[in-house]
Amino acid sequence: MPALDLASFRFAASLLRKAFADVPEADMRLRAIPEMNPPVWLLGHLVATFGAIPKMLGGSMTCPPEYWAMFGPGSKLENLPAELPTKDVLLAHFGRTSEHLLTLLSTLTEEQLNGPNPSPYFKAELPTLRSILENLLVGHTMLHVGQMTAWRKVQGLSKVISLPGE
């Protein structure tokens, strides 16, 4: 099996950056509809998730520990503190973490990628390191890009993905 498809991750990351680029800071906490995650949580969640990948691989978290508490799996929107990282801070952290991951992931061997899923999540559904990484890098990212696409539509903002001729 080939190494991880990092081109798909780069594409997903570019769409994420586009989805947040023109969102005003004042709207980052706005829930477009009840129960919908606000942009600050979506972006913070991906930063926290990507920041945890190096730890999953035996390294250290690359995001502040408070990000995991605020935005990690199971975090509650009602528990978000009044002061949160700004969109620009989160996007900068996302960029640095993404670049770090591209370097780190390109060093993984086939043996490592085919080893067991070391995370506490979805071990039955995503049994290998390769499968959990591919999900986190592309599937999980695109899930949240899709949520931002819906949020943007409700807010009257432009599309994230436009096909040629649109």
N, C-alpha and C positions, 0 to 999 in steps of 0.2 A: 504494500500500500504506500502511496506517495506521502511525503511530508505534509504538514498542514498547509492548507490553501490560504496563505496570508494575503493574497490579492483580494479575496472576498472580505477579509477583515478590514483591509484598507478602504474598500468600497463602503462597507457598513459604517466605518468611522467617519468617512467623508459625508455621508448622508446625515449622520448624527450632528456633525458640526453645522451643516446647512440648516437642519431643523431648528437649531437654537440661535443661529446667527442674528436674526433680526427681531428676536423676542425682547421687548423692552424689560429692563431690570424690574420695573414696577409691576410687571405681569408674571414674574417667575413663581409667585406663590398662588396664582389664580387657578382655581379649579373651574374648567370650562363647564362642566356639569357635575352634579353631586357624585361623590365616590370616585371621580376621576383623579388620578394622581396629578399634581401640579408639575410644571416644568422643572422647578428646583429639585423636586424629589426624583424625577426621572433621570436628570443629568447627574445628580449626586449619587444615585443608586448605581449607575454605570461606572462612575469614577471609583466608588467603593468596591464594586465587584472586580473591576480591572486591577485595582490596587491589591486585592486579595490573591490574585493568580500567582504572583511570585511566591507568596507564602505557601500556597498549595504545592508548589514545585520545590519546597525546601528552603526558600529564601525568606525575606522579610516583606511585610506589607509596605506598599509604596504610597499609601495615603494615610493621612492622620487617623489615629484610632477613633476619634470622635465622628469621622465620616461613616465608619462602619456602624456606630451606634445610631446615628441619625438616618442613614440611608440604606443600611444593609437589609438582608432578607428578614422579614418579620417586623421591621421598624414601623412605627405608627405615626401617621401624619400629625395627629393631635399632640404628639410629644416633641415636634420640632421646636427648637428654641427660637426666640425672637430674632436673634442674630444668626444668620446663615452665611456661608460663603457666597460671594456674588457669582453671577453667571460667568463673568470674565475669569475669575479665580478658578471656578470649576472647569471651564473649557481649557484653560492653560494646564491645569492638572491632568485633564483627560489627554491632551496632546503629549505631555511628557510621559505619562504612563503608557500610552499607545506606542510611542517610540521605544520605550524600554521593553515593552512586551515583544515588539517585532524583533528586536535584537535577541532577547532571551529565548523566544520560541524557535528562532531559527537554529539554535544550538541543540535542540532536543533530538535524540536519536530515535530510530524506528522502534528499538527495544523499549525506550521510555514511553513513547507514544502509545504503544500497544500494551503497556502495563495497566494495572487496575486504576480505576477512578479514585484518586486520593481524597476527594472532597466528601463532605457529609451529605451531598445532594445527589439525588437521582442515580444511585449506584446500580439499580436494576435496569433502568431505562438507558443510561449512559455508562456502560460498564468499563470503558477504557479511558485513559488520560486523553487520548485523541478525541473521543466522543464528547467528553465534558468540555474540553477546550473549544472544539468546533461549535458547540452549542453556545458557550459563553461569548465567544468572539463574534459569531455571526447571528445565530438564531436569537439569542437573548438581546443582543444589540438591536436587531431589526424589530423585535417585539416592541421595544420601547421607542424606536423611531416611528413605528406604526401608531403608537399611542400619541406621540407628538404630532403626527400628521393629522389625527382626528382632532386634537386640541387646536391646532393651527386652523383647521377648517371651520370650527366653531367660532374662532376669533376673527375669521375673515382674512387670514394671512395666505400668502401664495403657497403653491404646492411644494413639497420637498423633492418629489421626483416628477420630472416632465419628460415626456417622450419626444423624440424629434417630430417636428411639425405641430406641436401643441402650442 
